[in-house]
Structures are given as C-alpha cells and as structure tokens.
Amino acid sequence: MRSVPFTLTMQSDLKLVCHARGFVEAVCQFAGLDPQLTSAIVLATHEAANNVIRHAHLGRPDAELQIDCYLSPDCIEIHVHDEGDPFDLDSVPELDPGELRIGGRGLFLMRRLMDELTCHRRADRGNTIRMVKRRAPLSPCVQVS
C-alpha cells in the first residue's frame, strides 16, 4: 500500500535549507521516531538539499527542490527531487574518512546515515535522490515510486 507523502517544495536557495530541515524533523516527530534516528535523517536530508542547490541547480534560484517523505511502519523513505542534469551516484567514489580534501562529505554522510541511498533520472526532468532509514535493523522496506 502506497502512503501519501508529506511534501515540501521550495526555491533552490541555501538560505532556505533550514526550512527543509525543520520539515523533515516535523515529519520524523509525527512518525514517533526517536531523537537519534531523527537527527540522522535530518542531517542526511540537509546534505541532499545542499548538494541539489550547489551542484544540480548550480545556484539557479528559479529551480525548485521538492522533498517527499513516505512513512510506513518499518521505515521512512525520503525523495529529494531536483531539476538538474543527469547524475550518477555510483560515479562518486566512496570517501576515505581520513582523507583530507574539500568536498565529498555530503554523499559520505548520506551513505553512512541512511540504510539505502539511490539516485535515478526522472522522466520529465531532473533526478530523484531516494533515501531510506529503517526503524528496525532487519525490517524490510517496500520501495514506493
């Protein structure tokens, strides 16, 4: 059964990322997630939104960023939609946390904080970053598209 998502649509502006954080935090609290799990999900979403604004939208404030949060008894699934060029998540190598370099920490954090991280091209335009966090370590999560 597909749940109806909680949705936030916003302009592509780094000054608005705090609203994305607040939105996802409110959804997590509504779902009854514990504070530690909520913090991980909020941070991963923050990094995804930052990446969209900085890299996919390249500072275009007219572009829109949309966040959809799907709740199920087993997990929360977050989709971050952008209007950017095609992006291959697998083309970004795993980061060595001890390596000193600028950039690349956002995907590293998203991969570490979430149980699943994928990216696919949308039919109309842009990409969707899909992140899943399970409530229980062995609970399966059914993908919603």
C-alpha atoms as an extended CHARMM CRD file, in Angstrom:
* protein
*
       145  EXT
         1         1  MET       CA              0.0000000000        0.0000000000        0.0000000000  PROA      1               0.0000000000
         2         2  ARG       CA              1.4750000000        3.3400000000       -1.0580000000  PROA      2               0.0000000000
         3         3  SER       CA              1.3240000000        6.0860000000        1.5240000000  PROA      3               0.0000000000
         4         4  VAL       CA              0.5520000000        9.6740000000        0.5990000000  PROA      4               0.0000000000
         5         5  PRO       CA              3.7480000000       11.6670000000        1.0900000000  PROA      5               0.0000000000
         6         6  PHE       CA              4.3300000000       14.7180000000        3.1880000000  PROA      6               0.0000000000
         7         7  THR       CA              5.6990000000       17.1820000000        0.6120000000  PROA      7               0.0000000000
         8         8  LEU       CA              7.7210000000       20.3850000000        0.7240000000  PROA      8               0.0000000000
         9         9  THR       CA              8.5210000000       22.3700000000       -2.4180000000  PROA      9               0.0000000000
        10        10  MET       CA             10.9490000000       25.2650000000       -2.1640000000  PROA      10              0.0000000000
        11        11  GLN       CA             13.1550000000       27.5100000000       -4.2650000000  PROA      11              0.0000000000
        12        12  SER       CA             16.7620000000       26.4970000000       -4.7390000000  PROA      12              0.0000000000
        13        13  ASP       CA             18.3430000000       28.8040000000       -2.1590000000  PROA      13              0.0000000000
        14        14  LEU       CA             20.8390000000       27.8070000000        0.5370000000  PROA      14              0.0000000000
        15        15  LYS       CA             19.1390000000       30.2390000000        2.9390000000  PROA      15              0.0000000000
        16        16  LEU       CA             16.0160000000       28.0280000000        2.7920000000  PROA      16              0.0000000000
        17        17  VAL       CA             17.7120000000       24.7390000000        3.7270000000  PROA      17              0.0000000000
        18        18  CYS       CA             16.7750000000       25.3610000000        7.3770000000  PROA      18              0.0000000000
        19        19  HSD       CA             13.1250000000       25.0200000000        6.3080000000  PROA      19              0.0000000000
        20        20  ALA       CA             13.8570000000       21.6490000000        4.7140000000  PROA      20              0.0000000000
        21        21  ARG       CA             15.4870000000       20.5330000000        7.9800000000  PROA      21              0.0000000000
        22        22  GLY       CA             12.5100000000       21.7150000000       10.0160000000  PROA      22              0.0000000000
        23        23  PHE       CA             10.0680000000       19.9980000000        7.6740000000  PROA      23              0.0000000000
        24        24  VAL       CA             11.8280000000       16.6270000000        7.8460000000  PROA      24              0.0000000000
        25        25  GLU       CA             12.2540000000       16.9170000000       11.6100000000  PROA      25              0.0000000000
        26        26  ALA       CA              8.4970000000       17.5580000000       11.9980000000  PROA      26              0.0000000000
        27        27  VAL       CA              7.6680000000       14.5170000000        9.8300000000  PROA      27              0.0000000000
        28        28  CYS       CA             10.0120000000       12.3400000000       11.9110000000  PROA      28              0.0000000000
        29        29  GLN       CA              8.4420000000       13.5930000000       15.1390000000  PROA      29              0.0000000000
        30        30  PHE       CA              4.9690000000       12.9290000000       13.7230000000  PROA      30              0.0000000000
        31        31  ALA       CA              6.1210000000        9.3770000000       12.9280000000  PROA      31              0.0000000000
        32        32  GLY       CA              7.3100000000        8.9210000000       16.5160000000  PROA      32              0.0000000000
        33        33  LEU       CA             10.9520000000        8.3800000000       15.6290000000  PROA      33              0.0000000000
        34        34  ASP       CA             13.4790000000        8.6930000000       18.4250000000  PROA      34              0.0000000000
        35        35  PRO       CA             15.7200000000       11.7930000000       18.5430000000  PROA      35              0.0000000000
        36        36  GLN       CA             18.8820000000        9.9680000000       17.4080000000  PROA      36              0.0000000000
        37        37  LEU       CA             17.1760000000        8.4870000000       14.3390000000  PROA      37              0.0000000000
        38        38  THR       CA             15.5460000000       11.8450000000       13.6070000000  PROA      38              0.0000000000
        39        39  SER       CA             18.9030000000       13.6460000000       13.7600000000  PROA      39              0.0000000000
        40        40  ALA       CA             20.4610000000       11.2000000000       11.2870000000  PROA      40              0.0000000000
        41        41  ILE       CA             17.5770000000       11.5900000000        8.8210000000  PROA      41              0.0000000000
        42        42  VAL       CA             17.5600000000       15.3860000000        9.1330000000  PROA      42              0.0000000000
        43        43  LEU       CA             21.3300000000       15.5850000000        8.5460000000  PROA      43              0.0000000000
        44        44  ALA       CA             21.1600000000       13.2900000000        5.5040000000  PROA      44              0.0000000000
        45        45  THR       CA             18.3300000000       15.3780000000        4.0330000000  PROA      45              0.0000000000
        46        46  HSD       CA             20.2610000000       18.5810000000        4.7580000000  PROA      46              0.0000000000
        47        47  GLU       CA             23.2230000000       17.2160000000        2.8080000000  PROA      47              0.0000000000
        48        48  ALA       CA             20.9900000000       16.1090000000       -0.0860000000  PROA      48              0.0000000000
        49        49  ALA       CA             19.3370000000       19.5450000000       -0.2860000000  PROA      49              0.0000000000
        50        50  ASN       CA             22.7150000000       21.2960000000       -0.1660000000  PROA      50              0.0000000000
        51        51  ASN       CA             24.0340000000       19.0810000000       -2.9650000000  PROA      51              0.0000000000
        52        52  VAL       CA             20.9880000000       19.7870000000       -5.1110000000  PROA      52              0.0000000000
        53        53  ILE       CA             21.2970000000       23.5520000000       -4.6650000000  PROA      53              0.0000000000
        54        54  ARG       CA             25.0820000000       23.6880000000       -5.1210000000  PROA      54              0.0000000000
        55        55  HSD       CA             25.6220000000       21.0500000000       -7.8000000000  PROA      55              0.0000000000
        56        56  ALA       CA             22.3860000000       20.1400000000       -9.5910000000  PROA      56              0.0000000000
        57        57  HSD       CA             20.9360000000       23.6360000000       -9.7370000000  PROA      57              0.0000000000
        58        58  LEU       CA             24.2890000000       25.4600000000       -9.8870000000  PROA      58              0.0000000000
        59        59  GLY       CA             22.9570000000       28.4390000000       -7.9620000000  PROA      59              0.0000000000
        60        60  ARG       CA             19.8010000000       28.8620000000      -10.1070000000  PROA      60              0.0000000000
        61        61  PRO       CA             17.2700000000       30.2780000000       -7.6170000000  PROA      61              0.0000000000
        62        62  ASP       CA             14.4410000000       29.7710000000      -10.1350000000  PROA      62              0.0000000000
        63        63  ALA       CA             14.8960000000       25.9790000000       -9.9370000000  PROA      63              0.0000000000
        64        64  GLU       CA             12.6960000000       24.0810000000       -7.4780000000  PROA      64              0.0000000000
        65        65  LEU       CA             13.6370000000       21.4660000000       -4.9410000000  PROA      65              0.0000000000
        66        66  GLN       CA             10.9460000000       19.0790000000       -3.7070000000  PROA      66              0.0000000000
        67        67  ILE       CA             11.1460000000       16.7500000000       -0.7230000000  PROA      67              0.0000000000
        68        68  ASP       CA              8.6500000000       13.8910000000       -0.3250000000  PROA      68              0.0000000000
        69        69  CYS       CA              8.5550000000       11.8820000000        2.9230000000  PROA      69              0.0000000000
        70        70  TYR       CA              6.8070000000        8.4970000000        2.9050000000  PROA      70              0.0000000000
        71        71  LEU       CA              6.0410000000        6.8020000000        6.2100000000  PROA      71              0.0000000000
        72        72  SER       CA              5.4950000000        3.1120000000        6.7760000000  PROA      72              0.0000000000
        73        73  PRO       CA              5.5100000000        1.0300000000        9.9430000000  PROA      73              0.0000000000
        74        74  ASP       CA              9.0220000000       -0.2010000000        9.0980000000  PROA      74              0.0000000000
        75        75  CYS       CA             10.7770000000        2.8570000000        7.6800000000  PROA      75              0.0000000000
        76        76  ILE       CA             10.7910000000        6.4000000000        6.4410000000  PROA      76              0.0000000000
        77        77  GLU       CA             11.6120000000        6.9870000000        2.7810000000  PROA      77              0.0000000000
        78        78  ILE       CA             12.6740000000       10.4060000000        1.5600000000  PROA      78              0.0000000000
        79        79  HSD       CA             12.7840000000       11.5180000000       -2.0690000000  PROA      79              0.0000000000
        80        80  VAL       CA             14.6330000000       14.7110000000       -2.9560000000  PROA      80              0.0000000000
        81        81  HSD       CA             13.7280000000       15.8550000000       -6.4700000000  PROA      81              0.0000000000
        82        82  ASP       CA             15.8670000000       18.2950000000       -8.4500000000  PROA      82              0.0000000000
        83        83  GLU       CA             15.8160000000       19.9480000000      -11.8810000000  PROA      83              0.0000000000
        84        84  GLY       CA             19.4560000000       19.2700000000      -12.7110000000  PROA      84              0.0000000000
        85        85  ASP       CA             21.3810000000       17.3580000000      -15.3400000000  PROA      85              0.0000000000
        86        86  PRO       CA             21.5900000000       13.5610000000      -15.0810000000  PROA      86              0.0000000000
        87        87  PHE       CA             23.6070000000       12.4240000000      -12.0840000000  PROA      87              0.0000000000
        88        88  ASP       CA             25.1360000000        9.0020000000      -11.4920000000  PROA      88              0.0000000000
        89        89  LEU       CA             25.5200000000        8.3770000000       -7.7720000000  PROA      89              0.0000000000
        90        90  ASP       CA             27.7870000000        5.3970000000       -8.4610000000  PROA      90              0.0000000000
        91        91  SER       CA             30.2670000000        7.6780000000      -10.2580000000  PROA      91              0.0000000000
        92        92  VAL       CA             31.1350000000        9.3000000000       -6.9210000000  PROA      92              0.0000000000
        93        93  PRO       CA             33.6660000000        7.0540000000       -5.1690000000  PROA      93              0.0000000000
        94        94  GLU       CA             33.4080000000        6.0940000000       -1.5310000000  PROA      94              0.0000000000
        95        95  LEU       CA             35.2870000000        8.6480000000        0.5390000000  PROA      95              0.0000000000
        96        96  ASP       CA             38.0760000000        7.6150000000        2.8720000000  PROA      96              0.0000000000
        97        97  PRO       CA             37.0850000000        9.4630000000        6.0850000000  PROA      97              0.0000000000
        98        98  GLY       CA             40.7530000000       10.0400000000        6.9090000000  PROA      98              0.0000000000
        99        99  GLU       CA             41.4470000000       11.7000000000        3.5690000000  PROA      99              0.0000000000
       100       100  LEU       CA             41.9290000000       15.4460000000        3.7200000000  PROA      100             0.0000000000
       101       101  ARG       CA             40.0470000000       17.1230000000        0.9050000000  PROA      101             0.0000000000
       102       102  ILE       CA             37.4350000000       19.7580000000        0.2760000000  PROA      102             0.0000000000
       103       103  GLY       CA             34.0210000000       18.4490000000       -0.7300000000  PROA      103             0.0000000000
       104       104  GLY       CA             32.5810000000       14.9720000000       -0.9680000000  PROA      104             0.0000000000
       105       105  ARG       CA             31.4970000000       14.7810000000        2.6510000000  PROA      105             0.0000000000
       106       106  GLY       CA             27.7750000000       15.1420000000        1.8690000000  PROA      106             0.0000000000
       107       107  LEU       CA             27.4580000000       11.8520000000       -0.0020000000  PROA      107             0.0000000000
       108       108  PHE       CA             29.7180000000       10.1660000000        2.5440000000  PROA      108             0.0000000000
       109       109  LEU       CA             27.3570000000       11.2380000000        5.3430000000  PROA      109             0.0000000000
       110       110  MET       CA             24.2300000000       10.2850000000        3.3890000000  PROA      110             0.0000000000
       111       111  ARG       CA             25.6520000000        6.8160000000        2.6850000000  PROA      111             0.0000000000
       112       112  ARG       CA             26.6130000000        6.3080000000        6.3370000000  PROA      112             0.0000000000
       113       113  LEU       CA             23.4730000000        7.7240000000        7.9580000000  PROA      113             0.0000000000
       114       114  MET       CA             20.8510000000        6.0580000000        5.7720000000  PROA      114             0.0000000000
       115       115  ASP       CA             20.1880000000        2.3670000000        5.1280000000  PROA      115             0.0000000000
       116       116  GLU       CA             19.6410000000        2.8740000000        1.3800000000  PROA      116             0.0000000000
       117       117  LEU       CA             20.7290000000        5.6290000000       -0.9740000000  PROA      117             0.0000000000
       118       118  THR       CA             19.9290000000        5.6400000000       -4.6920000000  PROA      118             0.0000000000
       119       119  CYS       CA             19.5360000000        8.2210000000       -7.4260000000  PROA      119             0.0000000000
       120       120  HSD       CA             17.6080000000        7.9410000000      -10.6590000000  PROA      120             0.0000000000
       121       121  ARG       CA             16.6770000000       10.2060000000      -13.5480000000  PROA      121             0.0000000000
       122       122  ARG       CA             13.0920000000       11.4930000000      -13.5710000000  PROA      122             0.0000000000
       123       123  ALA       CA             11.0690000000       11.0690000000      -16.7450000000  PROA      123             0.0000000000
       124       124  ASP       CA             10.2340000000       14.7630000000      -17.1320000000  PROA      124             0.0000000000
       125       125  ARG       CA             13.4890000000       16.3810000000      -15.9600000000  PROA      125             0.0000000000
       126       126  GLY       CA             15.9090000000       16.2310000000      -13.0980000000  PROA      126             0.0000000000
       127       127  ASN       CA             16.8450000000       13.4890000000      -10.6670000000  PROA      127             0.0000000000
       128       128  THR       CA             15.4330000000       11.8770000000       -7.5570000000  PROA      128             0.0000000000
       129       129  ILE       CA             17.6520000000       11.0170000000       -4.6290000000  PROA      129             0.0000000000
       130       130  ARG       CA             15.9770000000        8.2210000000       -2.6560000000  PROA      130             0.0000000000
       131       131  MET       CA             16.9890000000        7.6590000000        0.9690000000  PROA      131             0.0000000000
       132       132  VAL       CA             15.5610000000        5.0110000000        3.2820000000  PROA      132             0.0000000000
       133       133  LYS       CA             16.0030000000        4.6780000000        7.0240000000  PROA      133             0.0000000000
       134       134  ARG       CA             14.5750000000        1.6030000000        8.7290000000  PROA      134             0.0000000000
       135       135  ARG       CA             13.1420000000        1.6820000000       12.2160000000  PROA      135             0.0000000000
       136       136  ALA       CA             14.3970000000       -1.8280000000       12.9710000000  PROA      136             0.0000000000
       137       137  PRO       CA             17.6710000000       -3.2370000000       11.5690000000  PROA      137             0.0000000000
       138       138  LEU       CA             16.1240000000       -6.2840000000        9.8810000000  PROA      138             0.0000000000
       139       139  SER       CA             12.7790000000       -4.8340000000        8.7820000000  PROA      139             0.0000000000
       140       140  PRO       CA             12.2870000000       -4.7420000000        5.0180000000  PROA      140             0.0000000000
       141       141  CYS       CA             11.0700000000       -1.5590000000        3.3850000000  PROA      141             0.0000000000
       142       142  VAL       CA              8.9480000000       -1.6920000000        0.2860000000  PROA      142             0.0000000000
       143       143  GLN       CA             10.0670000000        0.8800000000       -2.2790000000  PROA      143             0.0000000000
       144       144  VAL       CA              7.4820000000        3.4170000000       -3.3530000000  PROA      144             0.0000000000
       145       145  SER       CA              7.9660000000        5.1390000000       -6.6780000000  PROA      145             0.0000000000
